[in-house]
Each structure stands twice: as structure tokens, then as C-alpha cells.
Amino acid sequence: MVRGSLSRILPALAALALIAAGTGVGLMSSAGPALRWAALPAAANPDAAQAGSRWLAGQLVDGGLPGFVGTDWGLTIDALFALRAAGAEPEAAVAVTEALAVDADGYAAIRTETGDFVTGGSTAKVLLAAVVTGADPTDFGGYDWRQRTLDLIYGADQGAKAGWLYDVNLDTTAGSNLFGQSLAVTGLARSGGVPQPMVDFLLRQQCPGGGFRLYPGAAGTSCAADPATEQNMEVDATAMAVQALLAAADAGASGTSEPVAAATSWLLSVQAADGSFSGSGFTAYPNTNSTGLAGQALAAAGESAAAGRAAAFVAAQQITAGNAGAASAHVGAIAYTPDALVAAAANGIGEFELDQWRRASAQAVLGLAQVPFGQIGSGTPTPTATPTTSPSPTADPTTSPTPTTSPTASPTGSPSGTPTPSTSPTAPSPTTTAGPTTAPATTAPPTGGRLPTTGSPIAAYGLVGGMTVLAGVGLILASRRRKARP
């Protein structure tokens, strides 16, 4: 969805700069839960989850996953979620936790002489990371992440925006996307209770078709009240919202049962026969990121059979001893698409291709472990014994499946905003209620099944010339608004 503000344009310009450089772009109390989680099934493929976790742990450098410039803390937290969900590699999880505690503030905020730039989604992601590791979220790295998250919620004086997670000095027109909102709802629910207005705002972003959109309208109006062109239901956002609502209900929030059921039904309706889910926009093809998140959400909602099919698709894209070929050094890694697996077996995985594999594997493992965000680190099953042989995929990795329906949003996080905070409430602009939009046709995956990257090799920065400052600012801010890629 195109927005007219500079807050939506800046990261796009940064991405264009990278393309020019030759890089792909790619307080309710906790008493009396209104809706309990479904009984958690055993992981559909625990061996595959363990293998993926081992590979991710092997990618860590000083407790973090490398980005194109330093540690990518958003991606590292995604890997931490995967490790904790799988109950695997405890030493690696501890190393990440200790390193994150030191650098978390620098990930969530940019400190400058003219003011601090704070990202709501990143703040909420650190909060949830502290919770899933068993750390004290009110004193993690010397900061109270629960209070910091609560401080970034629009109040009742903001009208339709009430309950929306926002950024400081980053966006003058809107708040966080649904990834940030869902992470905040889940983290707060698990750390003492979530304000009902936060849950209500999330519920308003459910579209008439049952799915959730990634980007709320700038005025904070409901999906149903916005034009049909802005009712773009999206798999990843819906999967995150379902899990957040379940966590909120378990903490005592109200009004979640029917929306969760409707969202689950929508997810089931867009799952392909082979178990896969598609992204949207330029990622509107079957991939393990969307499938991992959707499978995790379906398992949380009690749809074990559908979650199992999603896990089987993910496991089929994993490098094993039997299919590794030229990528034998990366057994356990999970490809973004079937084509990426084939390309890796034929050509190996280059140094600057690893980023896409890390991103794909982190979310894909969630679909294999099938422990929801609301329960990661809380009663997570003890990991099974480390297998002596790598698991074999359960489907032909060369097959490129076609989903039944394609959702319409990007798997990356929300773009960043302009350096001026919103200080006055914005009144909603009611419009005629519109029905859900029709999902576009599935697009073909990129050549070689490559997951679009979000950065550039160091050498590329020398090629952007006068665009460096603009691109750098956009990248720094955008990196703090990723989903998770949450």
C-alpha cells in the first residue's frame, strides 16, 4: 500500500539506493482468562526444528546474527524466538540474551543531541525477548521494557488512535504496523497484563473477510471503515494477530473469541493444498517465512492438521545430508522457497546470500516447533535428544506449489517515519464500509527463489555516492521497524 508521507517514502529511497549499488531488495489483570489456548500438539517435525536451531546457533557471532553493518538485532531476536520455541541450543540462547541486554537500547532507540528516535515495534520486540528468556522485563539491560512499551501507546485523547503503539520522532501520521502492535500486546500480556484499548485497536484492524491488514490507516480507523483499497488482508499480519489475541485473552482481555475464529478460518482458506502459505506484493508466492508463522498460529488455534501440513512444507525446504549437494556446510538451514533449495544444492550458499537463509530459517523453525509466541519459554517442552542423522524432507523440494489465494502485504516490517512526533490527536475520517479486496494472483518467485535482502555488502556503500546519507538514515530507521522480521 502506497502512502504519501515522507515516513513511507524514505526507506523506499534507501532500498533504491541499494539496488543501484547492485544489491537485491529485498490494564487488564491476568485473572480470569476469556479464552484459553488450544492444547499444544507435539512439534510436527521436532528433528527438523532441532536441525534448524543448530544451524541458526552456528551462525551467531558474539551472540548476534551479522547484518550488513554490524549485528542485526531484529533478526537475532527472531532467531532467539526460534531457539526458545524449539527448546534447543540453550547455550546459544543464553549468549544471545546476554549480548542483547547490552545492546537492546541501541536497537530500539537512536540517541541524538536533538532528541531520541524510538521505534515502538523494536521496543516491544525487546520486551517479548526478555519475557521468553525468563529475564526480568522490568530490568533487562538496566531498562524497564514493559514501562517503555506502555509509554508508547496512544491515550484516549488521541481518538481513534487510542491503544495504538507509536514511535517517538519517527512518524507524524501513524503508529506501528500490526507486527509491532501484536508483539506489544503479546509482551505486555505475558508481563503483567495488557491494556484493553491496545487489544481493541488490534481488533479494529481485522478486515471484513476475517484476515488482518499489516498497515492500519493513518487516522486509526477500523479496516471495515477504510476504503477497499486499504483492506489488504495479509497472512503474516493475521498469524501474528491471532497469537497476540490468544495471549491477550489468556491475560484477561475481552472480545477476542469470535475474531480469533474468523481469522483462523481465513488462514485455512488461503492455505495451499501442499500446506504452504504465500506472502504478498512482490513476495506473493509460497515461502517458508509466511508458512512458518501461519503454521505456528494454526497450531495455537488448535488446527493441528493444517499446522502439520504447513510444517511438512517447511521441512521439505530444509537442507539435509541427503539433499545438500554443494551446500553441505549448511545442513539444517531452511530455504525461503523450493527454488532456493535447488539453487543452493547446485551452487552452494555464498557469503552474501546467508542473510536470506537466516531470515527464512528463523521464522520457518517456528512452524516446525509449533509453540505460539504467547507460550515460548513458558513450559516449552524439553528438546529431544540431538539426532545423529539429519532429518529427511517429507516432500519434493523441487516442486513449486501454487496457493489457493494470495494475501497482500510484505513480510518485512513497517517503514520508518519522519523525525517529528505527532502531538495532537487525529480525528478519524469515517467512510462507507467496504468489503474485503480480492487477493491478487500468485506471482512467480524470484530467480533462484531468492528472499529479498534488506541490506548491502560493505563494498556496495562505496557505489551509492551522494545517496549514502539518505540511504543510511532510511536503513537505520527501517531496520528498527522490521517484522521479524515483529
Secondary structure, 3 states (H helix, E strand, C coil): CCCCCHHHHHHHHHHHHHHHCCCCCCCCCCCCCCCCCCCCCCCCCHHHHHHHHHHHHHCCECCECECCCCECHHHHHHHHHHHHHHCCCHHHHHHHHHHHHHHHHHHHEEEECCEEEECHHHHHHHHHHHHHCCCCCCCECCECHHHHHHCCECCHHHHHHCCCECCECCCCCCCCCHHHHHHHHHHHHCCCCCCHHHHHHHHHCECCCCCEECCCCCCCCCCCCCCHHHCCECHHHHHHHHHHHHHHHHCCCCCCHHHHHHHHHHHHHHCCCCCCEECCHHHCCEEHHHHHHHHHHHHHCCCHHHHHHHHHHHHHCECCCCCCHHHHHHCCCECCCHHHHHHHHHHCCCHHHHHHHHHHHHHHHHHHHCCCCCCCCCCCCCCCCCCCCCCCCCCCCCCCCCCCCCCCCCCCCCCCCCCCCCCCCCCCCCCCCCCCCCCCCCCCCCHHHCCCCCCCCHHHHHHCHHHHHHHHHHHHHHHCCCCCCC
